[in-house]
Amino acid sequence: AAIDHVKQKSKNPQYIKRYQVMKKRPQTESEARKDMMIYLKNTAGYKMDFFKGKSYDEICPIFQARFDANMRFLFKSREEMEEEDQEVLKSINETPA
């Protein structure tokens, strides 16, 4: 709908076509590296200075490990979470205050 509106208003439809081609292009390695750095900064607490001088191939294993850990946590079943809660409560009750 928005693109149709722009097509009606635009005097040069070549710009719209160029924009649509840019939208469809695959992600470059540098864009993927930047996205991984931002993800790690926001979720794992890494500083951006940590990644300076590191290549895509060096950042990718760190990202993959943290991403997989987050996915495992998100897809845990309710029973697994309740078991962990019981273990934590048990350890708290056993610890003398």
Backbone hydrogen bonds in HBPLUS format (Angstrom, degrees):
<---DONOR---> <-ACCEPTOR-->    atom                        ^
c    i                          cat <-CA-CA->   ^        H-A-AA   ^      H-
h    n   atom  resd res      DA  || num        DHA   H-A  angle D-A-AA Bond
n    s   type  num  typ     dist DA aas  dist angle  dist       angle   num
A0005-HIS N   A0001-ALA O   3.12 MM   4  6.37 151.7  2.21 141.9 149.1     1
A0006-VAL N   A0002-ALA O   2.97 MM   4  6.29 154.3  2.04 145.7 152.5     2
A0007-LYS N   A0003-ILE O   2.81 MM   4  6.08 154.4  1.88 149.9 157.3     3
A0008-GLN N   A0004-ASP O   3.08 MM   4  6.33 149.6  2.18 143.6 150.7     4
A0009-LYS N   A0005-HIS O   3.17 MM   4  6.43 151.3  2.25 144.3 151.7     5
A0010-SER N   A0006-VAL O   2.78 MM   4  5.74 145.6  1.89 153.3 162.5     6
A0015-TYR N   A0012-ASN O   3.27 MM   3  6.07 150.1  2.36 120.7 125.2     7
A0017-LYS N   A0013-PRO O   3.14 MM   4  6.49 161.2  2.18 151.5 156.0     8
A0018-ARG N   A0014-GLN O   2.93 MM   4  6.13 157.8  1.98 147.2 153.4     9
A0019-TYR N   A0015-TYR O   2.93 MM   4  6.12 155.8  1.99 144.7 151.3    10
A0020-GLN N   A0016-ILE O   2.92 MM   4  6.19 159.0  1.97 152.5 157.8    11
A0021-VAL N   A0017-LYS O   3.01 MM   4  6.24 151.8  2.09 146.9 154.2    12
A0022-MET N   A0018-ARG O   2.97 MM   4  6.23 153.8  2.04 145.5 153.0    13
A0023-LYS N   A0019-TYR O   2.92 MM   4  6.20 148.4  2.02 147.3 156.1    14
A0024-LYS N   A0020-GLN O   3.25 MM   4  6.42 145.3  2.38 139.3 146.9    15
A0032-ALA N   A0028-THR O   2.97 MM   4  6.25 157.6  2.02 150.2 156.6    16
A0033-ARG N   A0029-GLU O   2.87 MM   4  6.07 156.0  1.92 146.7 153.6    17
A0034-LYS N   A0030-SER O   2.98 MM   4  6.13 159.3  2.02 143.2 148.4    18
A0035-ASP N   A0031-GLU O   2.94 MM   4  6.16 159.4  1.98 147.9 153.5    19
A0036-MET N   A0032-ALA O   2.89 MM   4  6.11 156.6  1.95 149.9 156.2    20
A0037-MET N   A0033-ARG O   2.94 MM   4  6.19 156.6  2.00 148.9 155.3    21
A0038-ILE N   A0034-LYS O   3.03 MM   4  6.27 159.3  2.07 149.6 154.7    22
A0039-TYR N   A0035-ASP O   2.95 MM   4  6.16 157.5  2.01 146.8 153.2    23
A0040-LEU N   A0036-MET O   2.93 MM   4  6.15 165.8  1.95 152.6 155.8    24
A0041-LYS N   A0037-MET O   2.90 MM   4  6.07 151.1  1.99 145.0 153.6    25
A0042-ASN N   A0038-ILE O   2.96 MM   4  6.13 159.0  2.00 149.1 154.0    26
A0043-THR N   A0039-TYR O   2.89 MM   4  5.98 157.7  1.94 155.1 161.1    27
A0044-ALA N   A0040-LEU O   2.92 MM   4  5.05 145.1  2.04 123.9 135.2    28
A0046-TYR N   A0040-LEU O   3.45 MM   6  5.91 165.5  2.47 127.6 125.3    29
A0050-PHE N   A0047-LYS O   3.09 MM   3  5.51 142.3  2.24 108.0 117.7    30
A0051-PHE N   A0048-MET O   3.13 MM   3  5.59 143.0  2.28 109.3 118.0    31
A0052-LYS N   A0049-ASP O   3.19 MM   3  5.29 155.5  2.25 104.1 111.4    32
A0054-LYS N   A0051-PHE O   3.01 MM   3  5.35 162.1  2.05 132.9 133.0    33
A0058-GLU N   A0055-SER O   3.14 MM   3  5.25 134.8  2.36  98.0 110.0    34
A0059-ILE N   A0055-SER O   3.10 MM   4  6.39 148.5  2.20 149.3 157.8    35
A0060-CYS N   A0056-TYR O   2.93 MM   4  5.94 154.8  1.99 155.2 161.5    36
A0063-PHE N   A0059-ILE O   2.98 MM   4  6.21 167.4  2.00 162.4 166.5    37
A0064-GLN N   A0060-CYS O   2.84 MM   4  5.99 163.9  1.86 155.1 159.8    38
A0065-ALA N   A0061-PRO O   3.02 MM   4  6.14 159.9  2.06 145.2 149.6    39
A0066-ARG N   A0062-ILE O   3.13 MM   4  6.38 168.6  2.14 153.9 156.4    40
A0067-PHE N   A0063-PHE O   2.80 MM   4  5.88 163.3  1.83 157.7 163.3    41
A0068-ASP N   A0064-GLN O   2.91 MM   4  5.94 161.9  1.94 145.6 150.7    42
A0069-ALA N   A0065-ALA O   3.04 MM   4  6.21 155.1  2.10 143.3 150.3    43
A0070-ASN N   A0066-ARG O   2.97 MM   4  6.21 157.7  2.03 147.0 152.8    44
A0071-MET N   A0067-PHE O   2.92 MM   4  6.18 154.4  1.99 148.1 155.6    45
A0072-ARG N   A0068-ASP O   2.88 MM   4  6.11 158.0  1.93 149.9 155.5    46
A0073-PHE N   A0069-ALA O   3.04 MM   4  6.26 158.3  2.09 145.8 151.6    47
A0074-LEU N   A0070-ASN O   2.93 MM   4  6.16 158.8  1.97 147.8 153.6    48
A0075-PHE N   A0071-MET O   2.99 MM   4  6.12 147.7  2.09 148.3 155.9    49
A0076-LYS N   A0073-PHE O   3.37 MM   3  5.41 167.6  2.38 106.2 107.8    50
A0081-MET N   A0077-SER O   3.21 MM   4  6.57 158.4  2.26 150.5 156.1    51
A0082-GLU N   A0078-ARG O   2.92 MM   4  6.20 158.3  1.97 151.9 158.0    52
A0083-GLU N   A0079-GLU O   2.89 MM   4  6.11 155.1  1.95 150.5 157.3    53
A0084-GLU N   A0080-GLU O   3.05 MM   4  6.30 157.9  2.10 146.2 151.6    54
A0085-ASP N   A0081-MET O   2.97 MM   4  6.24 156.8  2.02 147.7 154.2    55
A0086-GLN N   A0082-GLU O   2.95 MM   4  6.21 155.7  2.01 147.7 153.8    56
A0087-GLU N   A0083-GLU O   2.99 MM   4  6.28 155.6  2.05 148.9 155.4    57
A0088-VAL N   A0084-GLU O   2.96 MM   4  6.22 157.7  2.01 151.9 157.7    58
A0089-LEU N   A0085-ASP O   2.92 MM   4  6.15 165.7  1.94 153.0 156.8    59
A0090-LYS N   A0086-GLN O   2.89 MM   4  6.02 155.5  1.95 146.4 153.5    60
A0091-SER N   A0087-GLU O   2.97 MM   4  6.19 157.6  2.02 146.5 152.0    61
A0092-ILE N   A0088-VAL O   2.94 MM   4  6.17 150.1  2.03 148.5 157.1    62
A0093-ASN N   A0089-LEU O   2.94 MM   4  6.14 159.7  1.98 149.3 154.4    63
A0094-GLU N   A0090-LYS O   3.02 MM   4  6.21 144.0  2.15 143.6 153.1    64
A0095-THR N   A0091-SER O   3.21 MM   4  6.25 137.5  2.40 136.8 146.0    65
